[in-house]
Structures are given as C-alpha cells and as structure tokens.
Amino acid sequence: MSKATLILLATLAAALTVSAADKKIVFLAGPPSHGPGEHEHRAGCLLLKSCLDKVPGITSVVYSNGWPQDPRAFEDAAAVVIYSDGGGGHPLLQGDRLKTIGALMDQGVGLACLHYAVEPTIEKGQREFLDWIGGAFEINWSVNPHWFAKFTSLPQHPITRGVNPFGIEDEWYFHMRFRDGMAGVTPILSAVPLASTTNRSDGPHEGNPAVRAAVARGEPQHMAWASERTGGGRGFGFTGGHFHKSWGNDDLRKLVLNAILWIAKVEVPAEGVPSKVSAEDLLKNLDPKGRN
C-alpha cells in the first residue's frame, strides 16, 4: 500500500472520528410515576445511556427528577432526550424553561420526547413541540390505549437502520397532532390500530368521535416520527415506553438509540446501534414504588 493511500485512509479515519466525537447527550428523567415497571423514567434513561456509552465519541448524562439543578447541564449538548410525565406536570412547562430549550433549538440541538413527554398542553408548549419535534399528543384528539401494535414495514431512514419489523404490547398513543401537511415530518413507526382501542368512552385521553372514525376507516397511525426544523435542527417523538420491559425488545430499543444519534447529527451505523440488554439489566435502577 502506497504512502499516499495510507495518508488518505488516516485522514478519512480521523474525519470519521471527529464526526462522532464530543457529542453530548443530555437525558432528563422525570420523577417516579405510575406503578412498578411503568414510567420508569430514571431506569429507562440510565439503560439507554449505558447502550450509548459504548458508541465511540458519544458521552451522555442523566438528570433525575425532571429539570436539572446544574446551570451548566445543557452546555455543549448535541441532543436532549426527555422521558417524563407530560401535560401540566411536564418538566418543560414550568417557569421559563421553554425559552431555555428554545434557545438550544435555535442552536440546532436535537430534541427527543419519549412516551408521556410528547404531551405538552394546548395552551403552553404545543406550538413549540410542533416546531421542535413535529408532533404532540393533544387532549380530546389523541388517545392512549394499551394495545399490541404490529409494525409490519418500516421506512428507509437512518433511524430504521438494522431495525426489523416487530410487534409489542405497550401504551401506544396515536391520532397525534402533527404539523400542517406533515411538513418536515417522517413517520417512523406506523400501524392500523385494533378496533378495541376505541372502546373507551369520550375523555381527554380516552376517546373522541374523530379518532373512532379514523380507526374505522383503517387509517394508519404514527407512533414514532422524525422531524427536521428550519435551520437544521432535528426532532424525534416516540409514544411507546410505558412499560419498562419494552426496552428489552431489541428492535424497539435499537430504533430509539438510532434516533438519538440521528437528532444529535451523528451518522447512524449501517446496522444500527448495537446493544445487549439482559433480564438483569432491566431490573437495575427501578424506582422503589412500594416494593418491599
């Protein structure tokens, strides 16, 4: 091999290293919520962090109980991942925190919201969420049933690299509110909901005439999506993750890990982010929640 070729290979290797280096992922894990094995925000974030920490050039930090007390928490962040309860108790809706996150968005920082964290309120946060991640749960429009969703096909996108079609029982929200015309939004996980998902009475999260009509028509619903913002920022919404055991599904976990790299503007490996999670791993860092 010639000296020129060796120099070229070394240059390419250095470029690849730089492209993934110094990418900081900030996880905001909400306080304990729901019963054992549900809404395990801290354990879920720590599990995803443990997987990402094996990716060369990626560093990550988990802040528990919502908003970080460290004023420098978001310094040099490439992406922020929020896994928490939503609605009026959403950690981003308190005080002027939307402005803080908005400043990060203006700098091109990526944002991912997992499960209940995709729900702001209509009065506060929805406009920003549609801009930042492309979609949001809207009360009296979206619903949150528990059901077995079958994702039989996946779009071609960096987030789906190495991910196989799969099915899993979870609290999959759907009939989400998206940007007008789905502008800049790419559906990632889509399925036609079971008819049983519309059996509940009308309620802010339970049911409404519009969602029943959509399911009756057999309209595919989007449970995960990617978005791009004006200026180059990226967002990701994922409505699963109610059950902590869902993170043990290799394809579901890979999809979310890929998405975190994508919003941080890191090249997703051709076969996706590799990771292994054991049954013992899923028992780590769980909230007490009345356990003996």
Residue pairs with C-beta under 8 A, 6 or more apart in sequence:
16 267
17 56
17 57
19 57
19 266
19 267
20 55
20 56
20 57
20 58
20 266
20 267
21 57
22 57
22 59
22 76
23 57
23 58
23 59
23 78
23 79
23 264
23 265
23 266
24 59
24 60
24 61
24 76
24 77
24 78
25 49
25 52
25 58
25 59
25 60
25 61
25 77
25 78
25 79
25 80
25 81
25 260
25 264
26 60
26 61
26 63
26 68
26 73
26 74
26 77
26 79
26 80
26 81
27 45
27 48
27 49
27 60
27 61
27 62
27 63
27 80
27 81
27 82
27 83
28 45
28 63
28 66
28 67
28 68
28 80
28 81
28 82
28 83
28 84
28 91
29 41
29 42
29 44
29 45
29 46
29 62
29 63
29 64
29 65
29 66
29 83
29 84
30 39
30 41
30 65
30 66
30 82
30 83
30 84
30 85
30 91
30 116
30 117
31 41
31 64
31 65
31 66
31 84
31 85
32 39
32 41
32 42
32 287
32 288
32 289
33 39
33 41
33 85
33 116
34 242
35 289
36 286
36 287
36 289
36 290
36 291
37 243
37 244
37 245
37 286
38 242
38 243
38 244
39 85
39 115
39 116
39 242
40 244
40 285
40 286
40 287
41 64
41 83
41 84
41 85
42 62
42 64
42 285
42 287
43 244
43 284
43 285
43 286
43 287
44 83
44 114
44 241
44 244
44 247
45 62
45 81
45 83
46 62
46 284
46 285
47 247
47 277
47 281
47 282
47 284
47 285
48 81
48 247
48 253
48 256
48 257
48 260
49 60
49 61
49 62
50 281
51 253
51 257
51 273
51 275
51 277
52 58
52 60
52 257
52 260
52 261
52 273
53 59
53 60
54 274
54 275
55 261
55 266
55 273
57 266
58 261
58 264
58 266
61 73
63 70
63 73
66 84
66 91
67 91
67 94
67 97
68 74
74 80
74 100
74 104
74 109
77 104
77 109
78 109
78 110
78 264
78 265
78 266
79 109
79 110
79 111
79 112
79 260
79 263
79 264
80 101
80 104
80 109
80 110
80 111
80 112
81 111
81 112
81 114
81 260
82 91
82 92
82 111
82 112
82 113
82 114
82 117
83 114
83 115
83 117
83 241
84 90
84 91
84 116
84 117
85 116
85 117
86 116
86 117
86 118
86 119
86 120
86 137
87 116
87 119
87 120
87 121
87 139
88 121
90 117
90 119
90 120
90 121
90 125
91 97
92 98
92 101
92 120
92 125
93 120
93 121
93 124
93 125
98 124
98 125
98 128
101 111
101 128
101 132
102 128
102 132
104 111
105 111
105 131
105 132
105 229
105 233
106 231
108 231
108 232
108 233
108 265
109 233
110 233
110 234
110 235
110 236
110 260
110 262
110 263
110 264
110 265
111 132
111 133
111 233
111 234
111 235
111 236
111 263
112 133
112 235
112 236
112 237
112 238
112 256
112 259
112 260
112 263
113 129
113 133
113 236
113 237
113 238
114 238
114 241
114 256
115 171
115 173
115 238
115 239
115 240
115 241
115 242
116 137
116 242
118 129
118 133
118 135
118 136
118 137
118 173
118 176
118 237
118 238
118 239
119 136
119 137
119 138
119 139
119 142
119 173
120 126
120 128
120 129
120 136
121 139
122 138
122 139
125 136
126 136
126 138
126 177
129 135
129 136
130 136
130 177
130 178
130 179
131 229
132 227
132 229
132 233
132 235
133 225
133 227
133 235
133 236
133 237
134 178
134 179
134 182
134 184
134 185
134 225
134 226
134 227
134 235
134 237
135 176
135 177
135 178
135 179
135 185
135 222
135 225
135 227
135 237
136 176
136 177
136 237
137 144
137 173
137 176
137 177
137 239
138 176
138 177
139 204
139 205
140 204
140 208
141 175
141 177
141 208
141 210
141 211
142 173
142 174
142 175
142 176
142 177
142 205
142 211
143 173
143 174
143 175
143 197
143 198
143 200
143 205
143 206
143 207
143 208
143 211
144 171
144 173
144 205
144 206
145 171
145 172
145 193
145 196
145 197
145 198
145 200
146 169
146 170
146 171
146 172
146 242
147 169
147 170
147 172
147 193
147 194
147 196
147 197
148 167
148 168
148 169
148 194
149 167
149 168
149 169
149 170
149 172
149 189
149 191
149 193
149 223
149 240
150 165
150 167
150 191
151 165
151 166
151 167
151 189
151 190
151 191
151 223
152 165
152 191
153 165
154 160
154 163
154 165
154 188
154 189
155 186
155 187
155 188
157 186
157 188
157 226
158 258
158 261
158 262
158 267
158 268
159 188
159 226
159 236
159 255
159 258
159 259
159 262
159 268
160 188
160 255
160 258
161 258
161 268
161 269
161 270
161 271
161 272
162 254
162 258
162 269
162 270
162 271
162 272
162 273
163 251
163 254
163 255
163 258
163 272
164 251
165 251
166 249
166 251
166 252
168 240
168 246
168 249
168 252
169 243
170 240
170 241
170 242
170 243
170 246
171 239
171 240
171 242
171 243
172 191
172 193
172 223
172 239
172 240
173 223
173 239
174 193
174 197
174 211
174 221
174 222
174 223
174 239
175 210
175 211
175 214
175 221
176 221
176 222
176 225
176 237
176 239
178 185
178 222
178 225
179 185
179 227
184 227
184 228
184 229
185 225
185 226
185 227
186 225
186 226
186 227
187 220
187 222
187 224
187 225
188 222
188 224
188 225
188 226
188 236
188 255
188 259
189 222
189 223
189 224
189 225
189 238
189 240
189 255
190 220
190 221
190 222
190 223
191 220
191 221
191 223
192 215
192 218
192 219
192 220
192 221
193 215
193 221
195 215
195 216
197 215
198 207
198 211
198 212
198 215
198 216
199 207
200 206
200 207
201 207
202 208
202 209
214 221
215 221
223 238
223 239
223 240
224 236
224 237
224 238
224 239
224 240
224 255
224 259
225 236
225 237
226 234
226 235
226 236
226 259
226 262
226 263
227 234
227 235
227 236
227 237
228 234
228 235
229 235
234 262
234 263
234 265
235 263
236 259
236 260
236 262
236 263
238 256
238 259
240 246
240 252
241 247
241 256
244 282
244 286
245 282
246 252
247 253
247 277
247 282
248 277
248 279
248 282
250 275
250 277
253 275
253 277
254 272
254 273
254 274
254 275
255 272
257 272
257 273
257 275
258 268
258 272
258 273
261 267
261 268
261 273
262 268
